Structures are given as structure tokens and as C-alpha cells.
């Protein structure tokens, strides 16, 4: 787990503001920032350079930090690394293999002993739920003073992950499956069909978890536990379209109004000199969004991005524009297909506008060497931000003006081929984990729906590291 930003005053001012954190919860991580800050101030975490020690441990947590690299799996403990060297992929694979052996030898026989029929799909669901342990991140809910006690949220959040893993189209289809499938019902945590809540309860719980940023919090925790000491060779960025079933928000009025002819005014009337510049006068243009992001905290940079549903356009492999109404999902992943982070924005936001804050936020949790991005990210501020993090950006140059674009060097062109892992991750999210079947409205709920699928992909990709 990496340290917090060096500019501690600016970061404290951000996370101390509950209003800013709740506004950032549109991206799914605002309240978790506030909780991490509270835990940090309470003294649960101690930071010494790159070394992290957990003072309070959960006995149910199979992944426990001990020093910097003691990764424990229910009594299976890897050798701690006193020098603080990065964990190798072989060590991570061995740890996951021991964990998978424990699941196959203890958890599956326990379920089969109860006369439950485990299909391969349900076996994968059991392994994913046991690995992500999403119910452990639920806050303690006190019963209300009046009215019936609230429904238990643990089976509900497990059912949300099951909705993504089983690739069911709607929550009504999930409820019907829970009513008839005894094995799935027991896996989620209900003993009888009468205990399965109604669709309205599912809807309220989903909105509550989306406002809480539960999936983002669990993903950040599991990623830091599994990859906090692993040296990542390269990470790839990409964005994909997310179609939504809601009306596009109207375009906001220009910040500085309109001219007499109705055109958008780009500068305030009082702040822009009239006429052409005089001889020898140099007018400094205002900084672009990418230039501002270089000096901003990632959370503040993401707050400036539009998140309302609108219309987007993106060229396909043949150069034809593809239009859709909804959102855009920006993803960063490792060379093994493990998602490291994601942001949901409006469909009209360009891919490059999210690269800098996404790289900076991911650098707090993991250590990577190369950043792989396509031509859409070819911008000097993005290259400078990647280099400032100690990474090597590999981005093909775009053709500016006449003549072809310069080609990548042979060694970097070979590494650039690994960028397709981000596209494959997006394809899995759409084809296998429900991203093509978004039936919720609003950026918070859409992001939560996608993050449940991304959390399942993370656990499934970890289990795929185990050799067959």
C-alpha cells in the first residue's frame, strides 16, 4: 500500500470535507476516502516509507498484512520480506494456489455435504464470493427507533455479485432464480425461499450500497492485499461505451454565456482583452484541463469531469463513428488482466481526460513500470504525469499535420502489444459480467453495477493465475 500524497495539507482539506467526499461518491470512492482518513487519524495504520503494518486485524480476513510482505491465507503464510523487495508473480501464484486448494478441499465438500448441487458456474461463484468477502466491508447498521428492523445486507450484497457472475439481465431474474435454486439461495445466505427479499428491498439496498461506494472500497482493499507488494510490469488503460436506458441530460449553458450571434463564449467579458494583441504582447492562454490535472489531487480532478448521461461517439476499428447514449467506463488493468481501478463518466468525456487522475490514484496502491495507452492518450501532460510517477509511458504518436506519425521503437512496440489486455477486460465485463445489461439509472448506480462485475473479474483473474 502506497503513501498518501506529499501535499498533506491539500489532501486533508479535501477528505475533511464531507460534502466534497459525498460529491465524489458519484465516482464510487468518496465515502471510502473519508473512512480511510478517519481510520488513519485514529491510528489504525502506521506509515514508514513503503512499509505498512496493520494494528487491528479481522479474524475472518484471509488476507492479512504482517509487516510489508507477509500474506496470510487462513494459516498459509508466505515468507515475510524484511528488505521490502517487491513480491514476485511466482509468490503470488503460490499463495493463490494454496488458497484455491483450501477452497476445493474444505468449502466445496461442506456445501456438497448439505445435498447442494454445485454446477461449474456456481463453483466459480462460490470461489469469487469467498475471495472478495464483500460482506466484511458493510458498516454496522443500528436498528431504527421505530418500524421493523432493516433487512440483513450481507446476503443482498452477495446476491449483487451473483447477479454479475451469473450474467443475469435484471434483478427480477435474480429473484426468480433465488426462489427456485436452493443452492444459489444458500450460497447467498438465505435458508428458505420465504427469506428472499422483494424487488423493492433489492432496489433500496442497491442504492444504499451505491451511495456508500461499497464495491470500490472492497476492490481497493483486495487489490492492496493481493498486489500491494507485487511489482507490476505494465498497466494498460482503455475506455468503453456503456449504453444506458435513460434520457440524456440537456447540455449545460456555457460558463461565460453566449455572444450576440448565439455562439458559445469561451472567456469572460471582463477577463479577456479586446482586439488583437499589440506588437510584442504575449497573451498566455488559460491552462487546459490536462495541465490543471498535473497539479491537482486525483479526487479533485475527477470532480471536474461531467458525469450526467449524454451522447458519445467513438471511432471503431474501421474508422466509422459509433454513437451511443449513456456513459463511458475508464479502466486500468495489469498484464495479467487484473483490474486496478475504474472511473465512470459521461459518454462525451474524452478518454485522455481521465488518464492522469486514474494513474495517480492507482500509483498509491500498486507499483508499475510501464503505462500502455493508445493514440487517444497522446498528450504531453499525460506523458509528463506518467514520468513523474516513475513510469515509462508507451503511447503511439498521432499524426499531426502532414506526413505519417512516427513509429514506436522496436522494443517499445513489442511491449505495446500487451495493451490489448485492457480491451479483453472490457470485453469480458460486457459479455460475461453484465455490462451490456445496465438496468439502473444515474451515474452512482451505473458505476456500482459495473464495479460488481469488475470485482468478480478481479477475483476470477486471480484464480486464473493458478496453473491447471
C-alpha positions in Angstrom: 0.0 0.0 0.0 1.5 3.3 -1.0 1.7 6.5 1.0 -0.8 9.4 0.7 0.2 12.4 -1.4 3.1 14.6 -0.2 0.9 17.6 -0.2 -0.8 16.5 3.0 -2.5 19.9 3.7 -4.4 19.8 0.4 -5.4 16.2 0.8 -6.5 16.7 4.4 -8.6 19.7 3.3 -10.2 17.5 0.7 -11.1 14.5 2.8 -12.0 16.5 5.8 -14.9 18.0 3.8 -17.8 15.5 4.0 -19.6 17.4 1.3 -16.7 17.0 -1.2 -16.4 13.3 -0.4 -20.2 12.8 -0.9 -20.0 14.6 -4.2 -17.1 12.4 -5.2 -19.2 9.4 -4.3 -20.7 9.8 -7.8 -17.5 8.1 -8.8 -17.9 5.5 -6.1 -14.9 6.3 -3.8 -15.8 9.4 -1.9 -17.1 8.0 1.4 -14.4 5.3 1.4 -11.8 8.1 1.3 -13.4 9.7 4.3 -13.4 6.3 6.1 -9.8 5.7 5.3 -8.9 9.1 6.6 -10.8 8.5 9.8 -9.1 5.2 10.3 -5.7 6.8 9.6 -6.3 9.6 12.1 -7.4 7.0 14.7 -4.0 5.4 14.5 -5.0 2.1 12.9 -2.4 2.5 10.2 1.2 3.5 10.6 3.3 4.6 7.7 7.1 4.3 7.5 8.1 4.9 3.9 6.7 2.0 1.9 6.1 -0.3 5.0 2.6 -0.8 6.3 1.6 -2.6 9.5 -2.0 -3.4 10.4 -2.7 -2.9 14.1 -6.2 -4.3 14.1 -6.9 -7.5 12.2 -10.1 -9.3 11.3 -10.1 -13.0 12.2 -12.3 -13.6 9.1 -10.0 -11.9 6.7 -7.9 -14.5 4.8 -5.5 -11.9 3.5 -3.6 -10.2 6.4 -0.7 -7.8 6.1 2.2 -8.6 8.5 5.0 -6.1 8.1 5.4 -5.4 4.4 5.0 -8.7 2.7 3.6 -11.4 5.0 0.5 -12.5 3.1 -1.6 -15.0 5.1 -4.3 -17.2 3.8 -6.1 -19.0 6.7 -2.9 -20.3 8.2 -1.0 -20.4 4.9 1.6 -17.6 5.4 4.2 -16.6 2.8 7.7 -15.7 4.0 7.9 -12.1 5.1 10.3 -9.9 3.2 12.3 -7.8 5.7 14.1 -5.9 2.9 10.9 -4.7 1.5 11.6 -6.1 -2.0 8.6 -6.5 -4.4 6.8 -9.8 -4.3 7.2 -11.8 -7.5 4.4 -13.2 -9.6 5.5 -16.7 -8.6 5.0 -16.0 -4.9 1.5 -14.5 -5.6 0.6 -17.5 -7.8 1.7 -19.9 -5.0 -0.4 -18.0 -2.5 -3.5 -18.1 -4.7 -2.9 -21.8 -5.4 -2.8 -22.6 -1.7 -6.0 -20.6 -1.2 -7.7 -22.4 -4.1 -6.6 -25.8 -2.7 -8.2 -24.8 0.6 -11.5 -23.9 -1.1 -11.6 -27.2 -3.0 -10.8 -29.4 0.0 -12.8 -27.7 2.7 -15.5 -25.3 1.3 -16.8 -27.4 -1.6 -17.2 -30.6 0.4 -19.0 -28.7 3.1 -21.6 -27.4 0.6 -21.9 -30.9 -1.1 -22.5 -32.4 2.3 -25.7 -30.4 2.6 -27.0 -32.0 -0.6 -26.4 -29.0 -2.7 -25.8 -29.4 -6.4 -22.7 -27.3 -7.5 -22.5 -26.7 -11.2 -19.2 -25.3 -12.6 -20.8 -21.8 -12.7 -21.9 -22.0 -9.1 -18.4 -23.3 -8.1 -16.9 -20.2 -9.7 -19.4 -18.0 -7.8 -18.5 -19.7 -4.5 -14.8 -19.1 -5.1 -15.3 -15.5 -6.1 -17.5 -14.7 -3.1 -15.1 -16.4 -0.8 -12.2 -14.4 -2.2 -13.8 -10.9 -2.3 -15.7 -11.2 1.0 -17.7 -8.2 0.2 -19.9 -8.6 3.3 -17.0 -7.7 5.6 -16.9 -4.1 4.3 -20.5 -3.4 5.3 -20.8 -0.9 8.1 -22.6 -1.7 11.3 -26.2 -0.6 11.0 -28.1 0.2 14.2 -31.8 -0.7 14.2 -34.2 2.2 13.8 -36.1 3.6 16.8 -39.4 2.8 15.1 -40.5 0.3 12.5 -39.4 -3.1 11.5 -35.6 -3.9 11.7 -33.8 -3.5 8.4 -33.1 -6.5 6.3 -29.7 -8.1 6.6 -27.5 -6.5 3.9 -24.8 -9.3 3.8 -26.9 -11.8 1.7 -28.1 -8.9 -0.5 -24.6 -7.7 -1.4 -23.5 -11.3 -2.1 -26.5 -11.5 -4.4 -25.4 -8.4 -6.3 -22.1 -10.1 -7.0 -24.0 -13.2 -8.1 -26.0 -11.1 -10.5 -22.8 -10.1 -12.2 -21.2 -13.6 -12.2 -24.3 -15.3 -13.5 -24.8 -12.5 -16.1 -28.5 -12.2 -15.3 -30.3 -9.4 -17.1 -32.3 -7.9 -14.3 -32.8 -8.1 -10.5 -36.2 -9.7 -11.1 -34.5 -12.6 -13.0 -32.1 -12.9 -10.0 -35.1 -13.1 -7.5 -36.8 -15.7 -9.7 -33.6 -17.7 -9.7 -33.2 -17.4 -5.9 -36.8 -18.6 -5.4 -36.2 -21.8 -7.4 -32.5 -22.6 -7.0 -31.8 -23.8 -3.5 -28.0 -24.0 -4.0 -27.8 -20.4 -5.1 -30.0 -19.3 -2.3 -27.8 -21.0 0.3 -24.7 -19.6 -1.3 -26.0 -16.0 -0.9 -27.1 -16.6 2.7 -30.8 -17.4 2.7 -32.1 -20.8 4.0 -35.7 -20.7 2.7 -37.4 -19.1 -0.3 -39.6 -17.0 2.0 -36.4 -15.2 3.3 -35.6 -13.8 -0.2 -36.5 -10.1 -0.1 -38.8 -8.3 -2.5 -37.6 -6.4 -5.6 -38.2 -3.1 -3.8 -35.8 -4.2 -0.9 -33.2 -5.2 -3.5 -33.6 -1.7 -5.1 -33.2 0.2 -1.9 -30.2 -1.9 -0.8 -28.6 -1.4 -4.2 -29.0 2.4 -4.0 -27.6 2.4 -0.4 -24.5 0.4 -1.4 -24.0 2.6 -4.5 -24.1 5.7 -2.3 -21.6 4.0 0.1 -19.2 3.1 -2.7 -19.1 -0.5 -1.3 -17.7 -2.2 -4.5 -14.9 0.4 -4.9 -13.9 0.0 -1.2 -13.8 -3.8 -1.4 -11.9 -3.7 -4.7 -9.3 -1.3 -3.3 -8.8 -3.4 -0.2 -8.5 -6.7 -2.1 -6.1 -5.1 -4.6 -3.9 -3.8 -1.9 -3.9 -7.1 -0.1 -3.1 -9.2 -3.2 -0.9 -6.7 -5.2 0.4 -4.2 -2.7 3.9 -5.8 -2.8 3.8 -7.2 -6.3 5.9 -5.4 -8.9 3.6 -4.9 -12.0 5.5 -4.9 -15.3 3.0 -2.8 -17.2 -0.5 -1.5 -16.8 -2.9 -0.7 -19.7 -5.6 2.0 -19.9 -8.7 1.9 -22.1 -12.3 3.1 -22.1 -15.5 1.5 -23.3 -19.0 2.7 -24.0 -21.9 1.8 -21.6 -25.4 2.1 -23.0 -28.0 3.3 -20.6 -31.8 3.3 -20.6 -32.4 6.9 -19.5 -32.8 10.2 -21.2 -29.7 12.2 -22.0 -29.2 15.3 -19.8 -29.6 18.6 -21.6 -26.3 20.4 -22.4 -25.4 22.9 -19.7 -25.3 26.6 -20.5 -21.9 27.9 -21.4 -19.9 29.1 -18.3 -19.4 32.6 -19.7 -22.7 32.9 -21.7 -23.2 33.4 -25.4 -22.3 36.1 -27.9 -24.8 38.3 -29.7 -24.9 35.7 -32.6 -25.6 32.9 -30.1 -22.1 31.3 -30.2 -20.5 29.9 -27.0 -18.4 32.5 -25.3 -15.0 31.0 -24.3 -13.7 33.7 -22.0 -15.4 36.1 -19.5 -16.1 39.6 -20.9 -14.0 41.4 -18.2 -11.1 39.0 -18.2 -10.3 38.8 -21.9 -8.6 41.8 -23.7 -10.4 43.0 -26.7 -9.0 43.0 -30.2 -5.8 41.5 -31.5 -2.6 41.5 -29.3 -0.4 44.5 -29.7 3.1 44.2 -31.2 5.3 42.4 -28.7 2.4 41.5 -26.4 2.3 37.9 -25.3 -1.0 36.6 -24.1 -0.8 33.4 -22.0 -3.8 31.1 -22.7 -5.6 29.6 -19.7 -4.4 26.1 -18.7 -6.2 23.2 -20.2 -7.8 20.5 -18.1 -4.9 18.1 -18.6 -2.5 20.8 -17.5 -4.5 21.5 -14.4 -4.7 17.8 -13.5 -0.9 17.7 -13.2 -1.1 19.8 -10.0 -4.4 18.6 -8.7 -5.2 15.8 -6.2 -6.9 13.0 -8.3 -10.1 13.3 -6.3 -10.4 17.0 -7.2 -9.5 16.3 -10.8 -12.3 13.7 -11.1 -14.8 16.1 -9.6 -14.4 18.4 -12.6 -15.4 15.7 -15.1 -19.0 15.5 -16.3 -21.0 12.5 -15.1 -24.5 13.0 -16.4 -25.9 10.7 -19.1 -25.3 12.1 -22.6 -24.4 11.1 -26.1 -21.0 9.9 -27.0 -19.2 9.0 -30.2 -16.1 6.8 -30.8 -14.5 5.5 -34.0 -14.4 1.8 -34.5 -11.6 -0.3 -36.0 -12.6 0.8 -39.5 -12.7 4.5 -38.7 -16.5 4.8 -38.6 -18.1 6.7 -35.7 -20.2 4.7 -33.3 -22.8 6.7 -31.3 -24.4 5.7 -28.0 -26.4 7.2 -25.2 -25.2 6.6 -21.7 -21.8 6.6 -20.0 -18.2 5.8 -20.5 -16.2 3.3 -18.3 -12.5 4.0 -18.0 -10.4 1.1 -16.9 -6.8 0.4 -15.9 -5.5 -3.2 -15.7 -2.4 -5.2 -15.3 -0.7 -7.5 -17.8 -2.5 -10.5 -16.1 -5.9 -9.0 -16.6 -6.4 -7.8 -13.0 -8.3 -4.6 -12.9 -6.6 -1.9 -10.8 -9.2 0.9 -10.9 -12.1 2.3 -12.9 -14.0 5.6 -13.3 -17.4 6.2 -14.8 -18.0 9.5 -16.6 -20.4 10.9 -19.1 -20.2 9.4 -22.6 -18.9 12.6 -24.2 -15.8 12.8 -22.0 -12.6 12.0 -24.0 -10.5 9.1 -22.9 -7.5 11.3 -22.2 -9.3 13.4 -19.6 -9.3 10.5 -17.1 -5.8 9.2 -17.6 -3.9 11.4 -15.2 -6.1 11.1 -12.1 -6.6 7.4 -12.8 -2.8 6.8 -13.0 -2.1 8.9 -9.9 -4.8 7.1 -7.8 -3.6 3.7 -8.9 0.0 4.6 -8.0 -0.9 4.9 -4.4 -1.9 1.3 -4.2 0.5 -0.6 -6.6 3.9 -0.2 -8.2 4.1 -0.4 -12.0 6.9 0.2 -14.6 5.2 0.9 -17.9 1.9 2.7 -18.9 0.4 1.4 -22.1 -2.1 3.7 -23.9 -3.4 4.1 -27.4 -3.2 7.2 -29.7 -6.2 8.8 -28.0 -3.9 9.5 -24.9 -1.1 11.1 -26.9 -0.7 14.4 -25.0 2.3 16.0 -23.4 0.7 16.4 -19.9 -0.2 12.7 -19.8 3.4 11.7 -20.7 4.8 14.1 -18.1 2.4 12.8 -15.4 3.3 9.2 -16.1 7.0 10.0 -16.0 6.5 11.9 -12.7 5.2 8.7 -11.2 8.4 6.9 -12.2 6.7 5.1 -15.0 7.6 4.8 -18.7 4.8 5.9 -20.9 4.4 3.9 -24.2 1.9 5.8 -26.3 2.0 5.8 -30.2 2.2 9.3 -31.6 -0.7 10.7 -33.5 -0.3 12.2 -37.0 -0.2 16.0 -36.6 -0.2 17.9 -39.9 1.2 16.3 -43.0 3.1 13.1 -43.1 2.7 9.8 -41.2 3.1 9.6 -37.4 6.5 8.4 -36.1 6.6 4.7 -35.3 7.4 3.3 -31.9 10.9 1.9 -31.2 11.1 -1.9 -31.7 11.4 -2.7 -28.0 8.5 -0.5 -27.1 6.4 -1.7 -30.0 6.8 -5.2 -28.6 5.7 -4.1 -25.2 2.8 -2.1 -26.6 1.2 -5.3 -27.9 0.2 -6.0 -24.2 -2.2 -3.1 -24.3 -4.9 -5.3 -25.6 -5.4 -6.8 -22.2 -7.5 -3.8 -21.3 -9.7 -4.4 -24.3 -10.1 -8.0 -23.4 -11.0 -7.0 -19.8 -13.7 -4.6 -21.2 -15.0 -7.4 -23.4 -15.3 -9.8 -20.5 -17.1 -7.2 -18.5 -19.7 -6.8 -21.3 -20.0 -10.4 -22.4 -19.7 -12.3 -19.1 -20.4 -9.9 -16.2 -23.4 -7.9 -17.2 -22.1 -4.6 -18.6 -24.4 -4.9 -21.6 -27.4 -5.2 -19.4 -27.4 -2.0 -17.3 -31.0 -1.6 -16.0 -30.3 1.2 -13.4 -30.2 4.9 -13.9 -27.8 7.6 -12.5 -24.1 7.5 -12.5 -23.8 6.2 -9.0 -25.9 3.1 -9.6 -24.4 2.5 -13.1 -20.9 2.7 -11.6 -21.9 0.3 -8.8 -23.4 -2.1 -11.3 -20.2 -2.1 -13.3 -18.0 -2.4 -10.3 -19.7 -5.6 -9.0 -18.7 -7.1 -12.4 -15.2 -5.7 -12.2 -14.8 -7.1 -8.7 -15.8 -10.5 -10.0 -13.3 -10.2 -12.8 -10.6 -9.3 -10.3 -11.2 -12.4 -8.3 -11.6 -14.6 -11.3 -8.4 -13.3 -12.8 -6.6 -14.0 -9.6 -7.8 -17.6 -9.6 -6.7 -18.0 -13.2 -3.2 -17.3 -12.2 -3.2 -20.8 -10.7 -1.8 -23.3 -13.2 -4.3 -26.0 -14.2 
